[in-house]
Each structure stands twice: as C-alpha cells, then as structure tokens.
Amino acid sequence: MHYEFKEEDIYDFARSRGLQTKDRGDEIQFNRCPYCNGGEHRRDLGTFSVNRKTGQFECKRSSCGVKGNLITLAKDFDFKLSDEFSKFYRKRETYKNLPQPKKIVKASDPAAEWLKSRGISKETADKYQITTKKDNKDVLCFLIYNTEGKLVNVKYRNLKFTKDKKNGIKEWFEEGCLPYLYGVNTWNGKYDRMYLTEGQMDALALSECGLENCFSVPGGVKGWTWWPSSYDFVSKFSEIVVVGDYEKGHITLLDDIKLRFKGRIRHLKESDYKDCKDANELLLKYGAEDLRKCAENAVTLPIDCVIQAADVEYVDIFDLEKVPTGIKSLDFLLFGGLPFGGYSVITAKSGIGKSTLASQILVSAIDKGFKCYAYSGELPNYLFKAWMNYQVAGSNHIFDAQKDEYSPVKPTISKTNIDLISEWYRDKLWMYDNDKVNKEDRVGVLDAMENAILQYGVRVILIDNLMTAVQSEMKPGMNKYDVQSEFADRLRYLGRKYNVCIILVAHKKKGNKDDSDDENDDISGTADITNLAMLTLSYNRDPMIADNQRLLKLLKNRVFGRTCLDGLLMNFDPRSRRTYGEDDDPNYEINFGAPEDNVGDFADGFEKIDKVPDELVFD
C-alpha cells in the first residue's frame, strides 16, 4: 500500500503523543523518544529526531538506538497516516468485543435516582445512556461508544464507595476493552466546539445546561490511553473548551491538551470556579444558568510567546539606553550610541583593526560607568589588556623610549600610570580566562558571559571574535553553521533577557571585495549572524583614502532605520591605537572620577610625564 510522505505528519504524530518538537536544519527533534522516553534530561536533548525530507527517524541514545520511518511509527503507535494506509498497515490491538445493546439504553431507575441527587435530570441520563449493572444496582455503568456507534468500553462507579475503601474501589473499567473518549454517542454531528471535562459527572453537568458535545476523559487527567484511538475524532474540532478540575490555582487537562491539540483552546476563567472544584459542583451550588454563563464566557488559552500588541509597553526608541562609542559622527547616526537589548556586529577583513575599534568602544563604555566583559579568542589575556592600556592612556601619556641604541623605539606607559589603569579596570572590566589550559575546566563563552551578567552586573560585552567563540561551543558531529545559528540566536536572547549591549566581532569572507552590493552578505558564516543583529558595522580600507585611514559604514540599523553606506572617514593614531573622526579629539582624557574616588598615588589621575624616565634612556 503506497504512502506519500508529508512533513506535517511528523508534527501530527508528535502532537498525538504529547511530544514537543524543535526544528533544527533538516531535522525535527522531539523532546523525548516515544520508545524509550529518553531525552527529558539536558544531556539527552535532541537525541530523537525525524528527517523532515524523508521521514526517517533515529534515537541516538546507545541504550535505545531505534530506527525507522513514519510508517514504522504509525504501526507501532496506532497512528493514522491515511485512510487507505490505516486499513492495510495500522496496528490492531486485540480488544474485547462487548455485546451490543439491541436498542437504545434508557437510564435505569437507580441510576436516574442517584444522578438526580447530583443535579442531573433523567433526560440527560437517557441521552448518555447511563444505567446500572443487572446483578448490582449499586454499580453505575457509563457506556462508552466510538464514532461508529459501537459500544467499545464500560466504566463502572461504585455508588456505595466511601473514602475508607471498606466497600471496595470507586471506579474501574471493563477489562480488555478499547480506551475511548466518553460521551461520543451524544455528538451532534458538528466539529465546531467540544467541551472536555476530567470527570463523567462534569460532562453531564454541562449537558444539563443545554450545551452540546460535552465529553470527558474516561480515565482522569493522568489517563491518556484513550488519545490514540480518539485522536482522529478530536483533531477535527476547531475548538476545545476545557472545563477541568480547578485545584491549587491550576486547571487540569490544559497542559496536556495544549501539547496534543492544534486547534483553538479555551478554558473557564479561574474566577468563575468561585469556591468550587468542578462543573458538577458549580451546577449544584449555583444552578444550570450560572454554569452555562461560565462555560460561554470561557477565555482563550494564552499562546506561548504570543501577546496582545495593546499590552506592549510604549517605549520611545530614540530614547533607549545606549553605549556611546566615543566617535561623535557614529553616535549621531545612532542617536547616542550602540543600543542595549541585543547584539551589534563589527566586521572587517583580517588586520584592518576591527578588534582595536571594538576594544576602544569598550573603553568608552567603562568611561561612562558601565561594567564590561570581554572575550578575546585570538589574544592571550595580557596582550588584550596591553593594547587596551594604550587606548586608555592616550598619546599625551605615552612616550617613546629605547633600552639602547640598538633597540627599537617603543611607545611606553609609565609604571605608575599602568598601575592606575589597572585599578581603573577593577570592578569595571572582567575577561574570559583564556589561560586555562585544561579544557575540562573551561566554561563555554556564552555561559561565562551570562554568569558575569548575573554575578557582576555586566552591561556591555565584547565577543572577539565569532569564529573562535563558536569553536568553543562545538561538539563532535555538530555542523558549524548550525552552531553559528544557535550561537547568534542565544546572543540575541541573552541581549533581550538581560537588556545588555553585546558587540560581536566577525571576519569578512576571504576574497570578497569591499565594494560588494551587500556587505552584510560578506560576513564569514551563516546569514543568521547579521539577520539577528540589531546593527552591522563594516570597518575597512579604501583605495581612495590614506593608509592610516578607514571607512566606517553602518550597513544595517534595525533599531533606528537610517544607515551610512558611503561610510564615515576614520583616522587612526598608531601610538594610542585610537580611532577618531573629524569631530573627535584623539587626545581626550579618561575620567578617573573625583580625586576622593581614587587613593594614594592615583588621587590626581594620570602621572604627568615631562621627560623619558632615566632608566629607559640608553647611555
């Protein structure tokens, strides 16, 4: 029998089993394996996946290792792929064939009398064909029919049951029968709305109010064995109104239905339960009309990650908190600087100075009072700090010195000023420790970043660069582009979650020209890097400008809209490693705070150097 694979069948199967899914490339991953139930622990996430193109599945847990395709899943889990396929392949359990009633069952007198005490009329009892056992009038019989009108199961209720259990158990099913949704025999033939309750008495209570298509879960909230056999029927409804039991501030059935049903879901308002647990209690205490109003006023279940636009707080985007870059022309374009709540990309070819520009922005952030964090994947800790020290000091506090006449002249910062700069960093700048040799002791770049945000109150983060940071997150067998996409997505998530400003340095593709039509496409790696970014800045040479000059382009501006594709002309001071525009002072002084904020030798800020220290001058 031919079956034509459809991708939506994967999602339908997952929904029928109450499984959550996640798309990852060509795979649709389940939150757990339907065979071994593995995957709920973090270490097992994504171990069961289905190929969205072929329908082939595999559990990668060594203790399971099951493989197959959608036909395998359909046969093993009684899942319907198509009518023709179902007739030929579908797994058929051996269930007991019950004697079929020769005529429509009417409520027995003992059943009607007991149901009356629960607010249920004989008309409703007749509608649901509730009776009692022939040999025991104290046992109520809830007859369960399928959509074809066949009696497939019976649920029994002991009317003499007491909590001390001296008179036996409260409820049970006819042994060996097909689990099925209760009340289907009362279906009105329409698939518009269904009322679903946890108990049979609650379905009867709703029907007593004049509502139609009132069904109940036969085995309670924890018993979902009925779902595979009833899935085809339930899935055709456009809406389910859940009238579960209200206990400890939670409505039962809602979570399970949300995982399994793809139509609209509504539920009674929590406030409409008043002081009652369920629909039958509401009927007894407040009457049919009140219960009907509660059901009709049911509210739509909020959808994860979906909110009303009217409820979104108004924010003036131009007044959003920003990090000044220290480059006036760029800050003017950005209405004050780099925005918080996401990440911005700085891209350039190797050796152009993108890392130098990024670290200068970090210096500007520290100078404005923001706590910062830096990851430098290509530089050891001491070298990253050494280059940054020049930017903090500025040319006015850097002097040329040489040990002897054979040594090159080197730009130098005095020992006193280096100590001052180090103290200025304290409790303002943290770095990812690249010096850890043992890889087993290393924390992932993003995990360390998040810890720094939480523990130290970091607000501005530099990730330099994408390539090395992603390598730290790679595990055997992983696709680098998938990891890059997940890395970019998590950067965006962390930026929004903690309202931090993240600067991501990324290389340009080798061989690409600087004058390509869209420089956003020139970044090495997946397109998600720039797609998910708030801003993209390009920093490059140009044949029309001097060797020590660069063009700084604003390629993408998701926040404020305006870009600068022609570029801002930047100058570079090799002594201080500072980048500056025409309106910037390359010799600006870092603010070390009021004298009382500093101590000892640092009370007056930088040490003034009038001449080269004698120990650094050759004889």
Secondary structure, 3 states (H helix, E strand, C coil): CCCCCCCHHHHHHHHHCCCCEEEECCEEEECCCCCCCCCCCHHHCCCEEEECCCCCEEECCCCCCCEECHHHHHHHCCCCCCHHHHHHHCCCCCCCCCCCCCCCCCCCHHHHHHHHCCCCCHHHHHHCCCEEECCEEEEEEEEEECCCCCEEEEEEEECCCCCCCCCCCCEEECCCCCCCCECHHHCCCCCCCEEEECCHHHHHHHHHCCCCCEEECCCCCCCCCCHHHHHHHHHCCCEEEEECCEECCEECCHHHHHHHCCCEEEECCHHHHCCCCCHHHHHHHHCHHHHHHHHHCCEECCCCCCCCHHHCCCCCHHHCCEECCCCHHHHHHCCCCEECCEEEEEEECCCCCHHHHHHHHHHHHHHCCCCEEEEECCCCHHHHHHHHHHHHHCHHHCEEEECCCCCCCEEECCHHHHHHHHHHHCCCEEECCCCCCCHHHCCCHHHHHHHHHHHHCCCEEEEECHHHHHHHHCCCCCCHHHHHHHHHHHHHHHHHHHCCEEEEEEEECCCCCCCCCCHHHHECCCCHHHHCCCEEEEEECCCCCCCCEEEEEEEEECCCCCCEEEEEEEEEECCCCEEECCCCCCCCCCCCCCHHHCCHHHCCCCCCCCCCCHHHECC
